[in-house]
C-alpha cells in the first residue's frame, strides 16, 4: 500500500490504560466518536532468545455490529495520530475482521440451526449424558430411521 493511500487514524489513550486505534469521526464537547475502534494489546511471548513483546489489534468491544462507538471525553488521556506502520496494520486487521462475517452471512438459518444442534449434542456428550448413533444421525440428516 502506498503512503498516499493510508488513511489518517488516531490512537486514543484512555484513563484505564486502554489504547485504541481507529478513525475519529466526531469530536463533541462531552464525547468523541471513533469508527471501528481496535484495542492495541501487548502480549509477552517466550522465544528461544528470551521474552519478546508482541503487539496485536483486537476488537475493543467484541460481539457488536456497531461501527461507531462514543467515548466520554473525561475518560480520555490523550489523542495522537497513528504512524504509517500502525495505520497499515490497522487496515489489514479490519479487512480480516470483515471477511469472516461475509462467510457467516452466507450460511442459511437452517445451516446455523443444524450447527447449533450438533454443538448442543456434543455439549451433552461432554456432560456424560447418554446418546446413541441414531440421535447423532438425526441431528446431521434431520431424519430418524424407523425400524
Steps between C-alpha positions, in 0.01 A plus 500: 500500500636842408548760770246724321231231532528467879215670682560723797435291811526607861615329817294575809640432848227451761531563874488125573808442281316372193655610171263517203566543130234624260370802316339785689186601315356750750647698785232646725550683827402201715575206270726385223361267233744247357433274204604132512713528817754226560691456824878478485609222734853393586557136585824350634619200299786271597746426221832318488662844545293595805175686553376711209208742503256462212234758426168418342176677418174347621140622505459739792146387570444155348165363383355825374419605146520869592755677285517822703548517873489801730755564771437762770774762474560487875627140455763599242859585595642568155431484126785475250530423130603141426815451294496330158603159638215473750258649245590231246473229766161639608368478143624140463325395823177682409497319162552163675223571752254577220564178305370246755173694527451473124551122519260463793232703324504244217371233738126454494299506823451124450879448481556706813225309681661168405840620625347609832319167542820305437684724749226434758534126440876515545446702818261231625760236419767692694271509803474120478136487401393194304466522125505251220602499137140542391479830693812633329378387156171675570683822577712478187234381257187628674344157452448213736532142387187302579548126559 
